[in-house]
Amino acid sequence: MVLYRFEFAAMACANELQLWGEDEADVRRAAEFAIADVRRIEAKYSRYRADSVTSAINAAAGGAPVPIDAETAALLGYAERCHRVSGGLFDITSGVLRRAWNFRRQPPRVPSDSELAALTPLVDWTAVEWNERAVRLPRAGMEIDFGGIGKEYAVDRAATCCAERGLAHGLVNLGGDVRVMGPQPGGAPWRVGIRHPRRDDAALASVELFEGALATSGDYERFFEIDRKRYCHLIHPRTGAAASTWQSVSVTAPLCVVAGSCATIAMLARESAEVFLASQAVDYLMVDAHGACRGPLQPAS
């Protein structure tokens, strides 16, 4: 068998498929199928596209229900599960807080308490009315944002696309969120690196995966610093404050969407993060605000 690599851009990041196969044409068709599905998911759920499902739902906030399909209903169902197990920390209506937190503004500015207080009443997943056929945001100005699960869902879908095309050995990497399909030929695991949260292009650790996924959430993706204090894009849904307890959290799980949501919840859970991750029976590596590592996954020596 031969290992083929396919690089592509989607979801505002660099991505790669590594696929083992006998016939290059068959592998290439599988890769094209998987890449097309990643881009389909991006177009369907992007908050930046006026023609996306997300934009349609948000535009109708305070008005009539918006029809949805089974795929969107499944994502809403998973978002509800995450909200429940996190005690409300994972809330896909919290994206509205971006109106106060502008990570592109120069010079950067921390929003005032009054700005956040004006928006937090719009963060309320429990108020969302939905079923398998339609969803309604009951208050004008409310929004949903699939950003906390969309990329990880696309990772899992890409892996499924390759498996449906008969590939048994492969790796999907979307911007550092990874899913592997079986070990490499011969039984060797895939070695997947975890990015160092403070050193560009450096690995903090590596993980061996025979199956399953690895995802990381950190304070280094979108942030600004004022007076040497870092403010990142992970925002507490009830207080509107930026997460600051952990530099990064990496999680392994059977599915990438599970690994990613667990990592995000842990970043927001502050000192309760390890208790939460233990309750989900996942392995993890956490880096605290001082750079110390915790968890069963070990940093590189």
N, C-alpha and C positions, 0 to 999 in steps of 0.2 A: 504493500500500500504506500501511497505517496501523501505527504502533508501539503495541502494547498492553503495559501493565505489570501484573504480578500480584505482590503482596506476601503473604508467608505466614510463619508461624513453624513451625520444626521443628528437631530436633537442637540445641536450646538456643541458637538464634541466629535473627536476622532474615534473611530470604531474599527474593529477587526473581527473577522471570522477565521478560525483555524480549523480546517476540515480534512480528515483523512478519507481517502477513497481510492478505488481502483481505476476508475475512468474519469479523466479530467472533465469531459463534457457533462457527465452526470453530476459531478461535484459542483461545477460552475452553475448548472441550472438550479441546484439546491440553494447555492449561495445567493443567486439572483432572486429566487423566491423569498428567501429569508430577508434580504435587504429591502425588497419591495414592501414586505409586511411591516418592517420597522418604520419605513417612511409613511406608510398608510396610517399607522397608529399616531405618528407625529402630526400628520395633517388633520386627523380626526379629532384629536384632543388638545392641540396647541391653543393656549390662551392668546397667542399672538396672531392667529388667523381669524378673520372675520367670518369665514365660512365653516369653522369648526363646530363640533357639537358643544364644546365648552362655551364658545362665544354665544351660541344660540340660547343656551340655558341661562347664561348671565344676562343677556340682553332682555330676557323675559322676566327678570326678577321683579316681584311684586305684582305680576300679571298672571296669565294663564299657564297651565302646565305645558311642558315641551315633550313631545313624543320621543322615546328613546328605543334603541334596539337591545337585544339580549346581551351583547358585549358590554354596552354602557351600564346596563343594569347590574351585571356581574361586578364591574369595577365599583359601582356605588355600594354594592353589598360588601365588598372587601373593605372599602373605606369605612363603612359602618362597623365592621368587626374591629378594625384598627382603633376606631374611636372608643369602642367599648372596652377593649383590653388595655388601652392606655389611660383610661380614666379621663378621656377627653383631650389628652395632649395631642393626638393625631386628629386634626380637624381640617377637612378639605375646603371648608369655608373660610379658613384663616388667611387665604391669599389676599383678601381685601386689605390687609395690613400693609401691603406693598405701597399703598397710596401714601403712607406716612414714611416708610423706610425706602429711601431712594439710594441704591448702591452705586449709581452712576453719577450722582451729583458731585460737582466740584465747586468749592470745597465740600467735603462731606459734612453732614449734620445729623445729630441724634434728634429724633422727633420729640416734641414736647409731650408732657402728660396729657394735656388737653387734646392734642391731635390724636393720640392713641385712644383716649376715652371716647372720642367721637366715632371711632371705627369698631371698637370691641363689641358693641351691641349687634353688629352685623355678622359676628363670628358665632355661629350657633348651628352645628350640624343637626342637633335634635329637632330644630324647627323645620328642617327640609322635609317636604312632602314628596314621597316617591314610591313607586312600585315597579314591576317589571315592564311597564308600558310607558310610563311618563314620570317626569320630575318637575317640581315647582319650588322655586325659592320664594318664600312668602313675603319677604321685605324688599322694597326697592333699595338697590345698592348692594345687595348680597351678591356674592360670587362663589363659584366652586373652582377648584384648581386641581387637576389630576397630576400636577408636577411631582408630588410625593410618591406616586406609584407608577406613573406612566412609563418612564424609561425602564424601570425594572420589569414591568409587564412586557415591554417590547423585547427585552432580553429573553424572557421565557418563551415568548411567541416565536422568536427567531430560532431558538433551539428546537421547538416543536416543528417548525417548518422543515428544518434539516432532517429531523427524525422521520417526518412523513415522506421525505424523498429517499428514505432508505439508508441514511448515514447513521452509523452507530458510535462514531468516535469524533468528537469535535468540541470546540470552545467558542463561545460568543462573548465578546468584550465590547460593551458600549460605555465608553468613557470611564472605565475602571470598574464597572459593575459587570460581573462575570457569571456565566452559567456553563457548566461542562456537561457533555452527553457521553457518559461512560468513560472509562480510562482510555489511555492511548493504546494502540495495538500492541499486544504483548503484555498488557496489564499494568504498565507504569502509570502513575498518577500525573495529572497536570500540576505544574508548579505555578501558582498565581501570586503575584506580588501585591503588597499593601503599601500604598503611597505614604511617605513620611509627611505628616501634616505641617512641618516647618521647613523642609528642605525640598526644593524643587528637583524633580527628576531623581529623587533618592527613594529607595524602598525602606520601609520600617520593618517589614517582616515578609515572609513568604509562606504560603499555605499549600499543602498538597491535597488535591481534590480528585477523587475517583468518580464522583457524581455530585450533582448539586450546584450550589451557588455561593458567591461571595459578594457582598456589597458594603460600601463604606459611606458614611455621612460625616462631614467635617465642617469646620469653621473657616476653611481655606478656599472654598469655591467662589463665594461672593461675599466680600467683606470690605470694611474700611477701618482705619485706626485713627483715633483721636487721643492725644496725650498718652500714647503707648497702650491704649486699651482697644481691643479688637471687638468689633460689632459685626456679626455674621448674619446671613440670610435666614437662618433658622430661628423663627420667632415664636415665643410662647403664645398660644392662642387666647389665653385669658388675660394676661398682663400686657402683652404687646412688647415684652422685653426680648432682646436678642440672647440666644443661648450662649453661656460662657463657662460652664462647668467642665466641658470636655473639648479637647482639640479635635478628636475624631473618634468614631466608633466603627469598627469593622465586624461584620457578622457573617457566619456561614449558616446555610439552611438549605433544605431541599429545593426551594424555589427562590429565584432572585427577588421577586416581589415581596416575599416574606423576609428575606435577609435585609432588604432595603428599608422596609417599614419598621422593622425592629431596630435598625441602626438609627433611624430618624427619631423614633420615640425615645430611645436611650439618650440621644443628644439633648432632648427637651426635658428628660426626667430628673436631671440634676443628680443629687446624691442617691436617688432611688433607682438609678439606671441599672446597676448590677442586680438588684432584686428583681427588676422587671425582666431582664434578659434571662436570668435563671428560671423564672416562671415560664418562659417560652421554650425552655430546653434547647437553646442554641449556643454554639460556641462563639466567642467574641474576643476582640482585642480593643481595649479602650486606652486612650491617651488623655490624661487629665491636664488641667490648665498649666501645670508646671512641667509637663513633658514626661511624667512617669507613666509606665504601662501597667495595665491590669488585665486579667482574664486568662482563660485557658489556652488561647492562641498565643504563641510566644514570639517576641520581637527577635529580629536577626541579631546574632551575637557578633 
